[in-house]
């Protein structure tokens, strides 16, 4: 049996769609979010997006910052959330802590702000993040990022009224219980936790680690789909908080010629053409703030900014 103290993830925990990468869609894009955050220097962008399998330890930090889904987690979220929903106070762990966790991700470094908001609204009670073996893990560089994400969400009021999320960095702080609910309680929990906000979007993926999307294809990264599904099941007050924290707007200067280049290059479909030679329509819920439209605009007529 493999010692859990030495286990980490690897490149198999990633879904890589290099055709989605901003630098491959537009060679002059300055995006390097994945490369900058990778603690193992396994991400390379010089000749297209590639991952060095010998260096990658599956910390999943890159998946939490990629704005277009070029790097995503190869994980079945519906199973994970279903497992968590069966326990009143569930524990979410990683490969190293699976024997003391009700649900498993390869590494909790992949919990983006969007994932955390969705978990808070999908579950009830308290969710414990099992960080008890992080200090000696090669992926421990993810800890400050996860702390920062939780702090930002708490400050923005985006964890109010939902399941509280607690980072337990000591085994003594973990109150782990195996599944012990009865059949009726299980189905009630499953129905309220999954069908309200998770089961439609938290779908698993059995795809290969490498995949390709047609250049003209538009799709949202999974974590934005999670967020939008949560948005659809939230009060207007909460939606307003989400908009201030997650959403972007665009403006067009008078120099815009309506060439529709930004529409073509937008990877998520947030910019849509009504007719040629007119300013495109902007769909806020589909924008992840990648900035590619602004970089690509030949007239310098497009500006993207956070919602005030």
C-alpha positions as a Python dict, from the first residue, in 0.01 Angstrom:
ca = {
    (1, 'X'): (0, 0, 0),
    (2, 'X'): (131, 345, -87),
    (3, 'X'): (216, 564, 210),
    (4, 'X'): (-34, 851, 208),
    (5, 'X'): (239, 1082, 338),
    (6, 'X'): (421, 1053, 3),
    (7, 'X'): (121, 1058, -230),
    (8, 'X'): (50, 1354, -455),
    (9, 'X'): (-145, 1391, -774),
    (10, 'X'): (2, 1414, -1122),
    (11, 'X'): (-78, 1532, -1473),
    (12, 'X'): (-357, 1272, -1497),
    (13, 'X'): (-557, 1494, -1262),
    (14, 'X'): (-570, 1763, -1532),
    (15, 'X'): (-783, 1802, -1842),
    (16, 'X'): (-564, 1991, -2087),
    (17, 'X'): (-722, 2166, -2384),
    (18, 'X'): (-433, 2360, -2532),
    (19, 'X'): (-653, 2489, -2813),
    (20, 'X'): (-836, 2700, -2552),
    (21, 'X'): (-520, 2870, -2427),
    (22, 'X'): (-524, 3246, -2485),
    (23, 'X'): (-166, 3246, -2609),
    (24, 'X'): (-252, 2986, -2869),
    (25, 'X'): (-562, 3173, -2978),
    (26, 'X'): (-364, 3497, -3007),
    (27, 'X'): (15, 3474, -3006),
    (28, 'X'): (59, 3824, -2862),
    (29, 'X'): (-156, 3760, -2557),
    (30, 'X'): (27, 3834, -2236),
    (31, 'X'): (-162, 3576, -2028),
    (32, 'X'): (63, 3358, -1814),
    (33, 'X'): (-158, 3297, -1512),
    (34, 'X'): (-100, 2921, -1509),
    (35, 'X'): (276, 2950, -1547),
    (36, 'X'): (307, 3218, -1279),
    (37, 'X'): (114, 3021, -1018),
    (38, 'X'): (268, 2677, -1081),
    (39, 'X'): (501, 2598, -786),
    (40, 'X'): (670, 2312, -974),
    (41, 'X'): (742, 2501, -1298),
    (42, 'X'): (571, 2227, -1492),
    (43, 'X'): (368, 2464, -1716),
    (44, 'X'): (533, 2583, -2036),
    (45, 'X'): (389, 2838, -2279),
    (46, 'X'): (675, 2914, -2518),
    (47, 'X'): (566, 2676, -2793),
    (48, 'X'): (205, 2632, -2689),
    (49, 'X'): (56, 2516, -2362),
    (50, 'X'): (229, 2202, -2237),
    (51, 'X'): (261, 2031, -1898),
    (52, 'X'): (577, 1850, -1798),
    (53, 'X'): (449, 1519, -1654),
    (54, 'X'): (773, 1460, -1465),
    (55, 'X'): (732, 1783, -1266),
    (56, 'X'): (353, 1808, -1225),
    (57, 'X'): (231, 1701, -879),
    (58, 'X'): (-136, 1771, -941),
    (59, 'X'): (-172, 2072, -710),
    (60, 'X'): (-441, 2201, -951),
    (61, 'X'): (-355, 2566, -883),
    (62, 'X'): (-344, 2625, -1258),
    (63, 'X'): (-706, 2513, -1295),
    (64, 'X'): (-819, 2773, -1042),
    (65, 'X'): (-671, 3064, -1239),
    (66, 'X'): (-714, 2966, -1606),
    (67, 'X'): (-999, 3192, -1724),
    (68, 'X'): (-1100, 2989, -2028),
    (69, 'X'): (-1085, 2622, -1932),
    (70, 'X'): (-761, 2531, -2106),
    (71, 'X'): (-668, 2361, -1778),
    (72, 'X'): (-942, 2198, -1573),
    (73, 'X'): (-973, 1926, -1314),
    (74, 'X'): (-1024, 1569, -1432),
    (75, 'X'): (-1266, 1492, -1152),
    (76, 'X'): (-1626, 1379, -1112),
    (77, 'X'): (-1782, 1656, -903),
    (78, 'X'): (-2127, 1502, -893),
    (79, 'X'): (-1982, 1202, -709),
    (80, 'X'): (-1780, 1424, -475),
    (81, 'X'): (-2074, 1646, -380),
    (82, 'X'): (-2303, 1343, -342),
    (83, 'X'): (-2055, 1189, -99),
    (84, 'X'): (-2032, 1511, 101),
    (85, 'X'): (-2410, 1551, 112),
    (86, 'X'): (-2456, 1217, 289),
    (87, 'X'): (-2291, 1343, 610),
    (88, 'X'): (-2421, 1628, 833),
    (89, 'X'): (-2072, 1778, 878),
    (90, 'X'): (-1866, 1645, 586),
    (91, 'X'): (-1490, 1647, 542),
    (92, 'X'): (-1337, 1719, 202),
    (93, 'X'): (-985, 1587, 154),
    (94, 'X'): (-721, 1498, -101),
    (95, 'X'): (-524, 1193, -212),
    (96, 'X'): (-323, 1205, 111),
    (97, 'X'): (-620, 1226, 348),
    (98, 'X'): (-879, 1008, 178),
    (99, 'X'): (-907, 767, 471),
    (100, 'X'): (-1037, 1055, 688),
    (101, 'X'): (-1251, 1235, 430),
    (102, 'X'): (-1604, 1195, 294),
    (103, 'X'): (-1521, 1341, -47),
    (104, 'X'): (-1195, 1355, -239),
    (105, 'X'): (-1022, 1588, -485),
    (106, 'X'): (-670, 1524, -608),
    (107, 'X'): (-558, 1839, -426),
    (108, 'X'): (-756, 2114, -255),
    (109, 'X'): (-546, 2371, -437),
    (110, 'X'): (-797, 2332, -718),
    (111, 'X'): (-1078, 2480, -510),
    (112, 'X'): (-1131, 2811, -687),
    (113, 'X'): (-1348, 3088, -547),
    (114, 'X'): (-1626, 2966, -775),
    (115, 'X'): (-1599, 2613, -634),
    (116, 'X'): (-1605, 2741, -277),
    (117, 'X'): (-1916, 2953, -332),
    (118, 'X'): (-2088, 2658, -499),
    (119, 'X'): (-1999, 2420, -216),
    (120, 'X'): (-2122, 2671, 41),
    (121, 'X'): (-2458, 2699, -134),
    (122, 'X'): (-2488, 2328, -222),
    (123, 'X'): (-2432, 2186, 127),
    (124, 'X'): (-2562, 2264, 472),
    (125, 'X'): (-2401, 2279, 815),
    (126, 'X'): (-2022, 2287, 817),
    (127, 'X'): (-1773, 2166, 557),
    (128, 'X'): (-1423, 2089, 683),
    (129, 'X'): (-1132, 2105, 442),
    (130, 'X'): (-887, 1839, 556),
    (131, 'X'): (-548, 2012, 539),
    (132, 'X'): (-388, 1799, 812),
    (133, 'X'): (-114, 1660, 585),
    (134, 'X'): (-46, 1969, 378),
    (135, 'X'): (253, 2103, 569),
    (136, 'X'): (489, 1832, 446),
    (137, 'X'): (333, 1792, 103),
    (138, 'X'): (511, 1900, -218),
    (139, 'X'): (189, 2088, -297),
    (140, 'X'): (191, 2293, 24),
    (141, 'X'): (243, 2610, -185),
    (142, 'X'): (-132, 2604, -249),
    (143, 'X'): (-214, 2677, 118),
    (144, 'X'): (-180, 3060, 111),
    (145, 'X'): (-384, 3075, -209),
    (146, 'X'): (-668, 2878, -54),
    (147, 'X'): (-658, 3089, 262),
    (148, 'X'): (-670, 3404, 51),
    (149, 'X'): (-967, 3280, -153),
    (150, 'X'): (-1167, 3200, 159),
    (151, 'X'): (-1078, 3536, 316),
    (152, 'X'): (-1185, 3725, 3),
    (153, 'X'): (-1516, 3541, -16),
    (154, 'X'): (-1586, 3596, 353),
    (155, 'X'): (-1508, 3965, 316),
    (156, 'X'): (-1742, 3990, 18),
    (157, 'X'): (-2025, 3817, 206),
    (158, 'X'): (-2032, 3535, -48),
    (159, 'X'): (-2025, 3260, 214),
    (160, 'X'): (-2310, 3412, 415),
    (161, 'X'): (-2622, 3203, 457),
    (162, 'X'): (-2466, 2885, 328),
    (163, 'X'): (-2255, 2600, 454),
    (164, 'X'): (-1964, 2731, 660),
    (165, 'X'): (-1621, 2625, 532),
    (166, 'X'): (-1340, 2556, 776),
    (167, 'X'): (-974, 2484, 698),
    (168, 'X'): (-850, 2221, 944),
    (169, 'X'): (-470, 2210, 941),
    (170, 'X'): (-446, 1978, 1243),
    (171, 'X'): (-587, 1628, 1275),
    (172, 'X'): (-730, 1729, 1613),
    (173, 'X'): (-955, 1983, 1438),
    (174, 'X'): (-1119, 1723, 1213),
    (175, 'X'): (-1446, 1569, 1323),
    (176, 'X'): (-1467, 1289, 1069),
    (177, 'X'): (-1765, 1055, 1058),
    (178, 'X'): (-1823, 791, 796),
    (179, 'X'): (-2160, 770, 623),
    (180, 'X'): (-2411, 692, 895),
    (181, 'X'): (-2737, 847, 777),
    (182, 'X'): (-3041, 635, 707),
    (183, 'X'): (-3196, 576, 369),
    (184, 'X'): (-3460, 849, 408),
    (185, 'X'): (-3210, 1104, 538),
    (186, 'X'): (-2972, 1025, 256),
    (187, 'X'): (-3227, 1084, -17),
    (188, 'X'): (-3349, 1404, 145),
    (189, 'X'): (-2992, 1535, 167),
    (190, 'X'): (-2915, 1419, -184),
    (191, 'X'): (-3223, 1594, -322),
    (192, 'X'): (-3169, 1926, -147),
    (193, 'X'): (-2794, 1942, -197),
    (194, 'X'): (-2767, 1820, -553),
    (195, 'X'): (-3087, 1901, -732),
    (196, 'X'): (-3107, 2259, -608),
    (197, 'X'): (-2774, 2372, -737),
    (198, 'X'): (-2530, 2099, -821),
    (199, 'X'): (-2643, 1800, -1020),
    (200, 'X'): (-2701, 1980, -1350),
    (201, 'X'): (-2362, 2144, -1357),
    (202, 'X'): (-2146, 1931, -1129),
    (203, 'X'): (-2123, 1664, -1393),
    (204, 'X'): (-1832, 1430, -1417),
    (205, 'X'): (-1591, 1391, -1699),
    (206, 'X'): (-1462, 1065, -1838),
    (207, 'X'): (-1270, 1239, -2113),
    (208, 'X'): (-905, 1186, -2180),
    (209, 'X'): (-651, 1420, -2019),
    (210, 'X'): (-585, 1575, -2360),
    (211, 'X'): (-866, 1726, -2564),
    (212, 'X'): (-920, 1987, -2830),
    (213, 'X'): (-1190, 2242, -2899),
    (214, 'X'): (-1248, 2394, -3240),
    (215, 'X'): (-1112, 2748, -3258),
    (216, 'X'): (-1456, 2892, -3334),
    (217, 'X'): (-1616, 2690, -3054),
    (218, 'X'): (-1742, 2883, -2754),
    (219, 'X'): (-1773, 2732, -2408),
    (220, 'X'): (-1747, 2834, -2046),
    (221, 'X'): (-1491, 2683, -1810),
    (222, 'X'): (-1652, 2448, -1561),
    (223, 'X'): (-1603, 2674, -1264),
    (224, 'X'): (-1792, 2959, -1436),
    (225, 'X'): (-2075, 2717, -1511),
    (226, 'X'): (-2080, 2630, -1142),
    (227, 'X'): (-2101, 2996, -1052),
    (228, 'X'): (-2380, 3070, -1299),
    (229, 'X'): (-2582, 2777, -1174),
    (230, 'X'): (-2544, 2906, -818),
    (231, 'X'): (-2642, 3251, -942),
    (232, 'X'): (-2964, 3112, -1087),
    (233, 'X'): (-3062, 2968, -748),
    (234, 'X'): (-2978, 3273, -537),
    (235, 'X'): (-3156, 3583, -411),
    (236, 'X'): (-3112, 3913, -593),
    (237, 'X'): (-2913, 4050, -300),
    (238, 'X'): (-2668, 3761, -322),
    (239, 'X'): (-2650, 3791, -702),
    (240, 'X'): (-2551, 4156, -661),
    (241, 'X'): (-2262, 4052, -436),
    (242, 'X'): (-2156, 3792, -690),
    (243, 'X'): (-2159, 4049, -969),
    (244, 'X'): (-1930, 4285, -777),
    (245, 'X'): (-1685, 4005, -702),
    (246, 'X'): (-1688, 3793, -1017),
    (247, 'X'): (-1835, 3988, -1308),
    (248, 'X'): (-1691, 4219, -1573),
    (249, 'X'): (-1823, 4480, -1812),
    (250, 'X'): (-1692, 4611, -2142),
    (251, 'X'): (-1709, 4948, -2310),
    (252, 'X'): (-1648, 5046, -2672),
    (253, 'X'): (-1487, 5372, -2777),
    (254, 'X'): (-1599, 5578, -3075),
    (255, 'X'): (-1308, 5429, -3270),
    (256, 'X'): (-1486, 5091, -3280),
    (257, 'X'): (-1546, 4997, -3644),
    (258, 'X'): (-1768, 4699, -3570),
    (259, 'X'): (-1521, 4463, -3733),
    (260, 'X'): (-1642, 4177, -3507),
    (261, 'X'): (-1286, 4056, -3446),
    (262, 'X'): (-1351, 4053, -3072),
    (263, 'X'): (-1660, 3839, -3130),
    (264, 'X'): (-1459, 3584, -3324),
    (265, 'X'): (-1175, 3559, -3076),
    (266, 'X'): (-1381, 3559, -2753),
    (267, 'X'): (-1348, 3201, -2620),
    (268, 'X'): (-1667, 3200, -2412),
    (269, 'X'): (-1925, 3370, -2635),
    (270, 'X'): (-1959, 3675, -2410),
    (271, 'X'): (-1939, 3899, -2718),
    (272, 'X'): (-2200, 3833, -2984),
    (273, 'X'): (-2267, 4000, -3317),
    (274, 'X'): (-2616, 4117, -3399),
    (275, 'X'): (-2513, 4231, -3747),
    (276, 'X'): (-2195, 4333, -3926),
    (277, 'X'): (-2044, 4676, -3871),
    (278, 'X'): (-2223, 4725, -3536),
    (279, 'X'): (-2097, 4721, -3180),
    (280, 'X'): (-2126, 4364, -3043),
    (281, 'X'): (-2366, 4263, -2770),
    (282, 'X'): (-2211, 4176, -2436),
    (283, 'X'): (-2342, 3888, -2220),
    (284, 'X'): (-2205, 3951, -1873),
    (285, 'X'): (-2269, 3602, -1733),
    (286, 'X'): (-2052, 3452, -2006),
    (287, 'X'): (-1750, 3677, -1947),
    (288, 'X'): (-1464, 3544, -1733),
    (289, 'X'): (-1250, 3855, -1765),
    (290, 'X'): (-974, 3690, -1966),
    (291, 'X'): (-906, 4018, -2147),
    (292, 'X'): (-835, 3860, -2486),
    (293, 'X'): (-1088, 4086, -2662),
    (294, 'X'): (-910, 4398, -2540),
    (295, 'X'): (-567, 4261, -2634),
    (296, 'X'): (-685, 4164, -2980),
    (297, 'X'): (-876, 4481, -3072),
    (298, 'X'): (-679, 4643, -3356),
    (299, 'X'): (-842, 4981, -3294),
    (300, 'X'): (-783, 4982, -2919),
    (301, 'X'): (-1152, 5053, -2887),
    (302, 'X'): (-1251, 4793, -2629),
    (303, 'X'): (-1198, 4820, -2255),
    (304, 'X'): (-1282, 4552, -1999),
    (305, 'X'): (-1327, 4635, -1633),
    (306, 'X'): (-1467, 4490, -1312),
    (307, 'X'): (-1825, 4563, -1212),
    (308, 'X'): (-1849, 4842, -954),
}
